[in-house]
Amino acid sequence: MVSDTIEFKSYAKINLFLHVLSKRNDDYHNIISLLSRIDLFDKITFKKSDKFKVIYNGLQSNEIINDNISQLIFLLQKKDLINKFDYQITVDKNIPVGAGLGGGSSNVATVISALKKLKIVKNNIDTVSIARELGSDIEFFLYNKSALVNEKGSVIKLIDIAKSYEILLVNPKYNLSTAEVFDLNSSYSSVHDINISNPIADIKTLMETTSNNLEGSAFKLCPAIDEIKREMRAQKNLIADRMTGSGSTYFGIFEDKQASLIGQEYFKNNYPKWWTSSVRTI
């Protein structure tokens, strides 16, 4: 018997690199990027209810403009892939909004997976097509691995990373618009085909030979990210650092958990208005 209340974890991601290749005719951009999940997550609760409703609580929940979960449910109903939906969905946010951590995309993917697990959605659902129709990065979160993505965020290869890495996230609590960051971008990569070993054993070399083309435009829209970058590079035992996605979160990869926690304490003491979290790749 299925419980009336069921909880799911909706994990965040970081882009280890993000190369912008070209602008498309549909105003999106072709990219190639390596995404890795981290152990920061939102909690999504399904509760039996007479009426479908989505509730957002927690971190920056008042800043959520697009209710992508409702869009998903309505799309599935329109495609006749779901019948009666008598659940209330509550999202307890721990992932910052507009932060390049994929919180919204992860939420949608987690709900898709939950609908399959609860057998609410019909068996013939093409989850990848639904994910691609709703937005970038959603498809990535349907898998439990790191992945190389291209075009608008389609998964082209699942990747294993040989070990888990300690990550320090710092966000200036600025909700960046992905569309604005891409529109302002003038940095493009000529490297269309990146030969990545699988599994990845040398994260340092990978980071040194790649980049995030969106950093320049994101820094213009939110100069605080550039300040985070300077401060991050002053931390001890730092392996590599980069902005994730279209920002506004900047991350450092550290040699061990202690170094990451020392960095976290530094940012909390010196920049108390910023959000920071010590996490690890999964």
ZADO-1210 file (C-alpha; in nm, 4 decimals, padded with zeros to 6 digits):
<atoms>
<atom x="00.0000" y="00.0000" z="00.0000" code="MET" pos="1"/>
<atom x="00.1337" y="00.3393" z="-00.1054" code="VAL" pos="2"/>
<atom x="00.1664" y="00.5971" z="00.1720" code="SER" pos="3"/>
<atom x="-00.0383" y="00.9169" z="00.1504" code="ASP" pos="4"/>
<atom x="00.2848" y="01.1195" z="00.1816" code="THR" pos="5"/>
<atom x="00.6044" y="01.0375" z="-00.0095" code="ILE" pos="6"/>
<atom x="00.9296" y="01.2360" z="-00.0170" code="GLU" pos="7"/>
<atom x="01.1912" y="01.2646" z="-00.2924" code="PHE" pos="8"/>
<atom x="01.5311" y="01.4352" z="-00.3118" code="LYS" pos="9"/>
<atom x="01.5917" y="01.6768" z="-00.5983" code="SER" pos="10"/>
<atom x="01.9683" y="01.7260" z="-00.6389" code="TYR" pos="11"/>
<atom x="02.1557" y="02.0308" z="-00.7691" code="ALA" pos="12"/>
<atom x="02.4346" y="02.0287" z="-01.0296" code="LYS" pos="13"/>
<atom x="02.7461" y="02.2175" z="-01.1250" code="ILE" pos="14"/>
<atom x="02.8881" y="02.2721" z="-01.4731" code="ASN" pos="15"/>
<atom x="03.2522" y="02.1663" z="-01.4627" code="LEU" pos="16"/>
<atom x="03.2845" y="02.3499" z="-01.7923" code="PHE" pos="17"/>
<atom x="03.0490" y="02.5241" z="-02.0336" code="LEU" pos="18"/>
<atom x="03.1586" y="02.6116" z="-02.3860" code="HIS" pos="19"/>
<atom x="02.9225" y="02.8242" z="-02.5947" code="VAL" pos="20"/>
<atom x="02.9632" y="02.7192" z="-02.9582" code="LEU" pos="21"/>
<atom x="02.7130" y="02.9258" z="-03.1565" code="SER" pos="22"/>
<atom x="02.3783" y="03.1020" z="-03.1529" code="LYS" pos="23"/>
<atom x="02.0879" y="02.9106" z="-03.3013" code="ARG" pos="24"/>
<atom x="01.8106" y="03.0380" z="-03.5284" code="ASN" pos="25"/>
<atom x="01.5607" y="02.9829" z="-03.2444" code="ASP" pos="26"/>
<atom x="01.7597" y="03.2280" z="-03.0247" code="ASP" pos="27"/>
<atom x="01.8947" y="02.9476" z="-02.8073" code="TYR" pos="28"/>
<atom x="02.2642" y="02.8614" z="-02.8122" code="HIS" pos="29"/>
<atom x="02.4537" y="02.5462" z="-02.8974" code="ASN" pos="30"/>
<atom x="02.6741" y="02.4451" z="-02.6071" code="ILE" pos="31"/>
<atom x="02.8914" y="02.1620" z="-02.4874" code="ILE" pos="32"/>
<atom x="02.9103" y="02.1182" z="-02.1124" code="SER" pos="33"/>
<atom x="03.0013" y="01.8648" z="-01.8463" code="LEU" pos="34"/>
<atom x="02.7499" y="01.8441" z="-01.5620" code="LEU" pos="35"/>
<atom x="02.7929" y="01.6744" z="-01.2254" code="SER" pos="36"/>
<atom x="02.5363" y="01.6306" z="-00.9508" code="ARG" pos="37"/>
<atom x="02.6195" y="01.7511" z="-00.6009" code="ILE" pos="38"/>
<atom x="02.4695" y="01.6474" z="-00.2679" code="ASP" pos="39"/>
<atom x="02.2752" y="01.9715" z="-00.2192" code="LEU" pos="40"/>
<atom x="01.9044" y="01.8994" z="-00.2707" code="PHE" pos="41"/>
<atom x="01.5497" y="02.0298" z="-00.2475" code="ASP" pos="42"/>
<atom x="01.2914" y="01.8073" z="-00.0799" code="LYS" pos="43"/>
<atom x="00.9803" y="01.7310" z="-00.2839" code="ILE" pos="44"/>
<atom x="00.6789" y="01.5867" z="-00.1055" code="THR" pos="45"/>
<atom x="00.3781" y="01.4237" z="-00.2708" code="PHE" pos="46"/>
<atom x="00.0691" y="01.4272" z="-00.0503" code="LYS" pos="47"/>
<atom x="-00.2730" y="01.2870" z="-00.1340" code="LYS" pos="48"/>
<atom x="-00.5170" y="01.5724" z="-00.1896" code="SER" pos="49"/>
<atom x="-00.8568" y="01.6458" z="-00.3410" code="ASP" pos="50"/>
<atom x="-00.7017" y="01.9171" z="-00.5576" code="LYS" pos="51"/>
<atom x="-00.3721" y="01.9479" z="-00.7447" code="PHE" pos="52"/>
<atom x="-00.1524" y="02.2231" z="-00.6048" code="LYS" pos="53"/>
<atom x="00.2181" y="02.3122" z="-00.5977" code="VAL" pos="54"/>
<atom x="00.3620" y="02.4864" z="-00.2924" code="ILE" pos="55"/>
<atom x="00.7147" y="02.6288" z="-00.2704" code="TYR" pos="56"/>
<atom x="00.8739" y="02.6854" z="00.0704" code="ASN" pos="57"/>
<atom x="01.2228" y="02.7716" z="00.1895" code="GLY" pos="58"/>
<atom x="01.5186" y="02.9493" z="00.0303" code="LEU" pos="59"/>
<atom x="01.4146" y="03.2241" z="-00.2156" code="GLN" pos="60"/>
<atom x="01.0829" y="03.0494" z="-00.2729" code="SER" pos="61"/>
<atom x="00.9150" y="03.3913" z="-00.3038" code="ASN" pos="62"/>
<atom x="01.1358" y="03.4628" z="-00.6095" code="GLU" pos="63"/>
<atom x="01.0053" y="03.1671" z="-00.8123" code="ILE" pos="64"/>
<atom x="00.8124" y="03.3113" z="-01.1061" code="ILE" pos="65"/>
<atom x="00.7695" y="03.0097" z="-01.3340" code="ASN" pos="66"/>
<atom x="00.5992" y="02.7104" z="-01.1773" code="ASP" pos="67"/>
<atom x="00.7599" y="02.4487" z="-01.4020" code="ASN" pos="68"/>
<atom x="00.6031" y="02.1604" z="-01.2106" code="ILE" pos="69"/>
<atom x="00.2500" y="02.2778" z="-01.2913" code="SER" pos="70"/>
<atom x="00.3571" y="02.3222" z="-01.6546" code="GLN" pos="71"/>
<atom x="00.4751" y="01.9601" z="-01.6524" code="LEU" pos="72"/>
<atom x="00.1479" y="01.8270" z="-01.5110" code="ILE" pos="73"/>
<atom x="-00.0620" y="02.0300" z="-01.7560" code="PHE" pos="74"/>
<atom x="00.1553" y="01.9138" z="-02.0481" code="LEU" pos="75"/>
<atom x="00.1176" y="01.5476" z="-01.9470" code="LEU" pos="76"/>
<atom x="-00.2590" y="01.5910" z="-01.9161" code="GLN" pos="77"/>
<atom x="-00.2705" y="01.7594" z="-02.2579" code="LYS" pos="78"/>
<atom x="-00.0794" y="01.4663" z="-02.4086" code="LYS" pos="79"/>
<atom x="-00.3147" y="01.2211" z="-02.2315" code="ASP" pos="80"/>
<atom x="-00.0225" y="01.0684" z="-02.0434" code="LEU" pos="81"/>
<atom x="-00.1706" y="01.1277" z="-01.7026" code="ILE" pos="82"/>
<atom x="-00.5269" y="01.0936" z="-01.5840" code="ASN" pos="83"/>
<atom x="-00.6515" y="01.1969" z="-01.2410" code="LYS" pos="84"/>
<atom x="-00.3852" y="01.3699" z="-01.0369" code="PHE" pos="85"/>
<atom x="-00.4938" y="01.3897" z="-00.6738" code="ASP" pos="86"/>
<atom x="-00.1695" y="01.5072" z="-00.5129" code="TYR" pos="87"/>
<atom x="-00.0396" y="01.8242" z="-00.3572" code="GLN" pos="88"/>
<atom x="00.3290" y="01.8767" z="-00.4342" code="ILE" pos="89"/>
<atom x="00.5404" y="02.0712" z="-00.1839" code="THR" pos="90"/>
<atom x="00.8934" y="02.1813" z="-00.2719" code="VAL" pos="91"/>
<atom x="01.1167" y="02.2759" z="00.0203" code="ASP" pos="92"/>
<atom x="01.3933" y="02.4812" z="-00.1419" code="LYS" pos="93"/>
<atom x="01.7564" y="02.4524" z="-00.0348" code="ASN" pos="94"/>
<atom x="01.8991" y="02.5268" z="-00.3806" code="ILE" pos="95"/>
<atom x="01.9272" y="02.9012" z="-00.4582" code="PRO" pos="96"/>
<atom x="01.7124" y="03.0355" z="-00.7416" code="VAL" pos="97"/>
<atom x="01.8694" y="03.1722" z="-01.0621" code="GLY" pos="98"/>
<atom x="02.2034" y="03.0418" z="-00.9438" code="ALA" pos="99"/>
<atom x="02.3294" y="02.8091" z="-01.2183" code="GLY" pos="100"/>
<atom x="02.2693" y="02.5061" z="-00.9966" code="LEU" pos="101"/>
<atom x="01.9757" y="02.3667" z="-01.1931" code="GLY" pos="102"/>
<atom x="01.7236" y="02.3696" z="-00.9086" code="GLY" pos="103"/>
<atom x="01.4168" y="02.4268" z="-01.1241" code="GLY" pos="104"/>
<atom x="01.5206" y="02.1702" z="-01.3846" code="SER" pos="105"/>
<atom x="01.6016" y="01.9166" z="-01.1147" code="SER" pos="106"/>
<atom x="01.2598" y="01.9694" z="-00.9557" code="ASN" pos="107"/>
<atom x="01.0836" y="01.8909" z="-01.2845" code="VAL" pos="108"/>
<atom x="01.2979" y="01.5825" z="-01.3516" code="ALA" pos="109"/>
<atom x="01.2418" y="01.4563" z="-00.9969" code="THR" pos="110"/>
<atom x="00.8657" y="01.4927" z="-01.0377" code="VAL" pos="111"/>
<atom x="00.8798" y="01.3037" z="-01.3711" code="ILE" pos="112"/>
<atom x="01.0677" y="01.0200" z="-01.2005" code="SER" pos="113"/>
<atom x="00.8256" y="01.0265" z="-00.9066" code="ALA" pos="114"/>
<atom x="00.5249" y="01.0045" z="-01.1393" code="LEU" pos="115"/>
<atom x="00.6753" y="00.6905" z="-01.2947" code="LYS" pos="116"/>
<atom x="00.7562" y="00.5396" z="-00.9566" code="LYS" pos="117"/>
<atom x="00.4057" y="00.6061" z="-00.8265" code="LEU" pos="118"/>
<atom x="00.2603" y="00.4742" z="-01.1547" code="LYS" pos="119"/>
<atom x="00.0595" y="00.7910" z="-01.2023" code="ILE" pos="120"/>
<atom x="00.1868" y="00.8468" z="-01.5556" code="VAL" pos="121"/>
<atom x="00.1203" y="00.6030" z="-01.8414" code="LYS" pos="122"/>
<atom x="00.3876" y="00.3447" z="-01.9218" code="ASN" pos="123"/>
<atom x="00.4428" y="00.4688" z="-02.2778" code="ASN" pos="124"/>
<atom x="00.5774" y="00.8080" z="-02.1675" code="ILE" pos="125"/>
<atom x="00.8950" y="00.9215" z="-02.3458" code="ASP" pos="126"/>
<atom x="01.0586" y="01.0998" z="-02.0523" code="THR" pos="127"/>
<atom x="01.3491" y="01.2358" z="-02.2591" code="VAL" pos="128"/>
<atom x="01.1162" y="01.4005" z="-02.5125" code="SER" pos="129"/>
<atom x="00.9076" y="01.5518" z="-02.2322" code="ILE" pos="130"/>
<atom x="01.2232" y="01.6815" z="-02.0629" code="ALA" pos="131"/>
<atom x="01.3522" y="01.8394" z="-02.3842" code="ARG" pos="132"/>
<atom x="01.0155" y="01.9995" z="-02.4544" code="GLU" pos="133"/>
<atom x="01.0064" y="02.1655" z="-02.1122" code="LEU" pos="134"/>
<atom x="01.3598" y="02.3059" z="-02.0984" code="GLY" pos="135"/>
<atom x="01.7362" y="02.2696" z="-02.0844" code="SER" pos="136"/>
<atom x="01.9128" y="02.0532" z="-01.8238" code="ASP" pos="137"/>
<atom x="01.5961" y="01.8623" z="-01.7258" code="ILE" pos="138"/>
<atom x="01.7066" y="01.5599" z="-01.9275" code="GLU" pos="139"/>
<atom x="02.0385" y="01.5454" z="-01.7383" code="PHE" pos="140"/>
<atom x="01.8584" y="01.5091" z="-01.4055" code="PHE" pos="141"/>
<atom x="01.6755" y="01.1978" z="-01.5253" code="LEU" pos="142"/>
<atom x="02.0061" y="01.0126" z="-01.4846" code="TYR" pos="143"/>
<atom x="02.2105" y="00.9465" z="-01.1730" code="ASN" pos="144"/>
<atom x="02.5459" y="01.0175" z="-01.3348" code="LYS" pos="145"/>
<atom x="02.7590" y="01.3021" z="-01.4582" code="SER" pos="146"/>
<atom x="02.7014" y="01.3738" z="-01.8263" code="ALA" pos="147"/>
<atom x="02.8327" y="01.5533" z="-02.1300" code="LEU" pos="148"/>
<atom x="02.5562" y="01.7594" z="-02.2896" code="VAL" pos="149"/>
<atom x="02.5334" y="01.9529" z="-02.6153" code="ASN" pos="150"/>
<atom x="02.2958" y="02.1596" z="-02.8290" code="GLU" pos="151"/>
<atom x="02.0451" y="02.3075" z="-02.5795" code="LYS" pos="152"/>
<atom x="02.1366" y="02.0565" z="-02.3072" code="GLY" pos="153"/>
<atom x="02.0758" y="01.7133" z="-02.4621" code="SER" pos="154"/>
<atom x="02.2692" y="01.4305" z="-02.2985" code="VAL" pos="155"/>
<atom x="02.5198" y="01.2803" z="-02.5425" code="ILE" pos="156"/>
<atom x="02.7325" y="01.0749" z="-02.3048" code="LYS" pos="157"/>
<atom x="02.7122" y="00.9604" z="-01.9432" code="LEU" pos="158"/>
<atom x="03.0416" y="01.0123" z="-01.7609" code="ILE" pos="159"/>
<atom x="03.1958" y="00.8550" z="-01.4522" code="ASP" pos="160"/>
<atom x="03.4176" y="01.0700" z="-01.2313" code="ILE" pos="161"/>
<atom x="03.6718" y="00.8503" z="-01.0558" code="ALA" pos="162"/>
<atom x="03.6216" y="01.0048" z="-00.7126" code="LYS" pos="163"/>
<atom x="03.3982" y="01.2446" z="-00.5254" code="SER" pos="164"/>
<atom x="03.5270" y="01.6014" z="-00.4887" code="TYR" pos="165"/>
<atom x="03.4764" y="01.8573" z="-00.2146" code="GLU" pos="166"/>
<atom x="03.3048" y="02.1677" z="-00.3495" code="ILE" pos="167"/>
<atom x="03.2507" y="02.5112" z="-00.1968" code="LEU" pos="168"/>
<atom x="02.9574" y="02.7047" z="-00.3410" code="LEU" pos="169"/>
<atom x="02.9280" y="03.0822" z="-00.2986" code="VAL" pos="170"/>
<atom x="02.6309" y="03.2799" z="-00.4266" code="ASN" pos="171"/>
<atom x="02.5810" y="03.6572" z="-00.3890" code="PRO" pos="172"/>
<atom x="02.2037" y="03.6044" z="-00.3608" code="LYS" pos="173"/>
<atom x="02.1481" y="03.7545" z="-00.7029" code="TYR" pos="174"/>
<atom x="01.8903" y="03.5869" z="-00.9259" code="ASN" pos="175"/>
<atom x="02.0492" y="03.5923" z="-01.2721" code="LEU" pos="176"/>
<atom x="01.8376" y="03.5500" z="-01.5843" code="SER" pos="177"/>
<atom x="01.9844" y="03.2767" z="-01.8046" code="THR" pos="178"/>
<atom x="01.8401" y="03.4471" z="-02.1133" code="ALA" pos="179"/>
<atom x="02.0043" y="03.7800" z="-02.0249" code="GLU" pos="180"/>
<atom x="02.3428" y="03.6176" z="-01.9632" code="VAL" pos="181"/>
<atom x="02.3318" y="03.4369" z="-02.2993" code="PHE" pos="182"/>
<atom x="02.2060" y="03.7482" z="-02.4827" code="ASP" pos="183"/>
<atom x="02.4971" y="03.9546" z="-02.3480" code="LEU" pos="184"/>
<atom x="02.7544" y="03.6835" z="-02.4203" code="ASN" pos="185"/>
<atom x="03.0185" y="03.7551" z="-02.6845" code="SER" pos="186"/>
<atom x="03.2582" y="03.4711" z="-02.5961" code="SER" pos="187"/>
<atom x="03.2425" y="03.1608" z="-02.8116" code="TYR" pos="188"/>
<atom x="03.4540" y="02.8467" z="-02.8138" code="SER" pos="189"/>
<atom x="03.6013" y="02.6931" z="-03.1272" code="SER" pos="190"/>
<atom x="03.6412" y="02.3583" z="-02.9492" code="VAL" pos="191"/>
<atom x="03.3385" y="02.1592" z="-03.0657" code="HIS" pos="192"/>
<atom x="03.4613" y="01.8108" z="-02.9839" code="ASP" pos="193"/>
<atom x="03.6171" y="01.7557" z="-02.6424" code="ILE" pos="194"/>
<atom x="03.7840" y="01.4199" z="-02.5923" code="ASN" pos="195"/>
<atom x="03.7031" y="01.3319" z="-02.2316" code="ILE" pos="196"/>
<atom x="03.8394" y="01.0170" z="-02.0767" code="SER" pos="197"/>
<atom x="03.5811" y="00.8017" z="-01.9055" code="ASN" pos="198"/>
<atom x="03.6138" y="00.7728" z="-01.6136" code="PRO" pos="199"/>
<atom x="03.7658" y="01.1137" z="-01.5428" code="ILE" pos="200"/>
<atom x="04.0675" y="01.0623" z="-01.3188" code="ALA" pos="201"/>
<atom x="04.2346" y="01.4055" z="-01.3434" code="ASP" pos="202"/>
<atom x="03.9883" y="01.6838" z="-01.2580" code="ILE" pos="203"/>
<atom x="04.2638" y="01.9461" z="-01.2354" code="LYS" pos="204"/>
<atom x="04.3768" y="01.8998" z="-01.5961" code="THR" pos="205"/>
<atom x="04.0160" y="01.8937" z="-01.7143" code="LEU" pos="206"/>
<atom x="03.9498" y="02.2279" z="-01.5451" code="MET" pos="207"/>
<atom x="04.2737" y="02.3805" z="-01.6758" code="GLU" pos="208"/>
<atom x="04.1928" y="02.2924" z="-02.0363" code="THR" pos="209"/>
<atom x="03.8290" y="02.4090" z="-02.0323" code="THR" pos="210"/>
<atom x="03.6324" y="02.7197" z="-01.9308" code="SER" pos="211"/>
<atom x="03.2904" y="02.8755" z="-01.8872" code="ASN" pos="212"/>
<atom x="03.2311" y="03.1200" z="-02.1725" code="ASN" pos="213"/>
<atom x="02.9437" y="03.2847" z="-01.9847" code="LEU" pos="214"/>
<atom x="03.1566" y="03.4253" z="-01.7017" code="GLU" pos="215"/>
<atom x="03.2225" y="03.7565" z="-01.8810" code="GLY" pos="216"/>
<atom x="02.8579" y="03.8421" z="-01.9415" code="SER" pos="217"/>
<atom x="02.7517" y="03.7185" z="-01.5964" code="ALA" pos="218"/>
<atom x="03.0193" y="03.9346" z="-01.4288" code="PHE" pos="219"/>
<atom x="02.8855" y="04.2410" z="-01.6144" code="LYS" pos="220"/>
<atom x="02.5332" y="04.1762" z="-01.4888" code="LEU" pos="221"/>
<atom x="02.6487" y="04.0810" z="-01.1373" code="CYS" pos="222"/>
<atom x="02.9996" y="04.2159" z="-01.0522" code="PRO" pos="223"/>
<atom x="02.9856" y="04.0391" z="-00.7136" code="ALA" pos="224"/>
<atom x="03.0601" y="03.7087" z="-00.8908" code="ILE" pos="225"/>
<atom x="03.3962" y="03.8475" z="-01.0004" code="ASP" pos="226"/>
<atom x="03.4630" y="03.9442" z="-00.6394" code="GLU" pos="227"/>
<atom x="03.3810" y="03.5898" z="-00.5295" code="ILE" pos="228"/>
<atom x="03.6237" y="03.4605" z="-00.7929" code="LYS" pos="229"/>
<atom x="03.9086" y="03.6727" z="-00.6550" code="ARG" pos="230"/>
<atom x="03.8360" y="03.5658" z="-00.2992" code="GLU" pos="231"/>
<atom x="03.7982" y="03.1996" z="-00.3947" code="MET" pos="232"/>
<atom x="04.1392" y="03.1995" z="-00.5611" code="ARG" pos="233"/>
<atom x="04.2935" y="03.3279" z="-00.2378" code="ALA" pos="234"/>
<atom x="04.1817" y="03.0169" z="-00.0469" code="GLN" pos="235"/>
<atom x="04.4298" y="02.7432" z="00.0445" code="LYS" pos="236"/>
<atom x="04.4299" y="02.3926" z="-00.1034" code="ASN" pos="237"/>
<atom x="04.2177" y="02.4977" z="-00.4014" code="LEU" pos="238"/>
<atom x="04.2349" y="02.2572" z="-00.6974" code="ILE" pos="239"/>
<atom x="04.0246" y="02.4600" z="-00.9423" code="ALA" pos="240"/>
<atom x="03.7424" y="02.7148" z="-00.9555" code="ASP" pos="241"/>
<atom x="03.4721" y="02.8282" z="-01.1946" code="ARG" pos="242"/>
<atom x="03.1271" y="02.9807" z="-01.2287" code="MET" pos="243"/>
<atom x="02.8557" y="02.7203" z="-01.2760" code="THR" pos="244"/>
<atom x="02.6037" y="02.7467" z="-01.5594" code="GLY" pos="245"/>
<atom x="02.4930" y="03.1015" z="-01.6317" code="SER" pos="246"/>
<atom x="02.5648" y="03.2038" z="-01.2713" code="GLY" pos="247"/>
<atom x="02.5366" y="03.3522" z="-01.0205" code="SER" pos="248"/>
<atom x="02.7030" y="03.0749" z="-00.8133" code="THR" pos="249"/>
<atom x="03.0816" y="03.0401" z="-00.8193" code="TYR" pos="250"/>
<atom x="03.2466" y="02.7220" z="-00.6952" code="PHE" pos="251"/>
<atom x="03.5850" y="02.6001" z="-00.5807" code="GLY" pos="252"/>
<atom x="03.7099" y="02.2410" z="-00.5848" code="ILE" pos="253"/>
<atom x="03.9216" y="02.1640" z="-00.2792" code="PHE" pos="254"/>
<atom x="04.1696" y="01.8927" z="-00.1865" code="GLU" pos="255"/>
<atom x="03.9732" y="01.7858" z="00.1214" code="ASP" pos="256"/>
<atom x="03.6640" y="01.8604" z="00.3286" code="LYS" pos="257"/>
<atom x="03.8590" y="02.0559" z="00.5902" code="GLN" pos="258"/>
<atom x="03.9876" y="02.3000" z="00.3290" code="ALA" pos="259"/>
<atom x="03.6351" y="02.3474" z="00.1927" code="SER" pos="260"/>
<atom x="03.4962" y="02.4130" z="00.5422" code="LEU" pos="261"/>
<atom x="03.7727" y="02.6654" z="00.6167" code="ILE" pos="262"/>
<atom x="03.6820" y="02.8449" z="00.2943" code="GLY" pos="263"/>
<atom x="03.3146" y="02.8373" z="00.3873" code="GLN" pos="264"/>
<atom x="03.3921" y="02.9908" z="00.7271" code="GLU" pos="265"/>
<atom x="03.5975" y="03.2640" z="00.5595" code="TYR" pos="266"/>
<atom x="03.3126" y="03.3653" z="00.3292" code="PHE" pos="267"/>
<atom x="03.0540" y="03.3502" z="00.6068" code="LYS" pos="268"/>
<atom x="03.2634" y="03.5733" z="00.8315" code="ASN" pos="269"/>
<atom x="03.3637" y="03.8263" z="00.5664" code="ASN" pos="270"/>
<atom x="03.0562" y="03.8230" z="00.3427" code="TYR" pos="271"/>
<atom x="02.7630" y="03.7349" z="00.5698" code="PRO" pos="272"/>
<atom x="02.5051" y="03.8512" z="00.3140" code="LYS" pos="273"/>
<atom x="02.6166" y="03.5900" z="00.0640" code="TRP" pos="274"/>
<atom x="02.4966" y="03.2285" z="00.0613" code="TRP" pos="275"/>
<atom x="02.7617" y="02.9617" z="00.0888" code="THR" pos="276"/>
<atom x="02.7604" y="02.5835" z="00.1249" code="SER" pos="277"/>
<atom x="03.0240" y="02.3092" z="00.1443" code="SER" pos="278"/>
<atom x="02.9069" y="02.0126" z="-00.0648" code="VAL" pos="279"/>
<atom x="03.0524" y="01.7262" z="-00.2666" code="ARG" pos="280"/>
<atom x="02.9993" y="01.5695" z="-00.6065" code="THR" pos="281"/>
<atom x="02.7902" y="01.2523" z="-00.6223" code="ILE" pos="282"/>
</atoms>
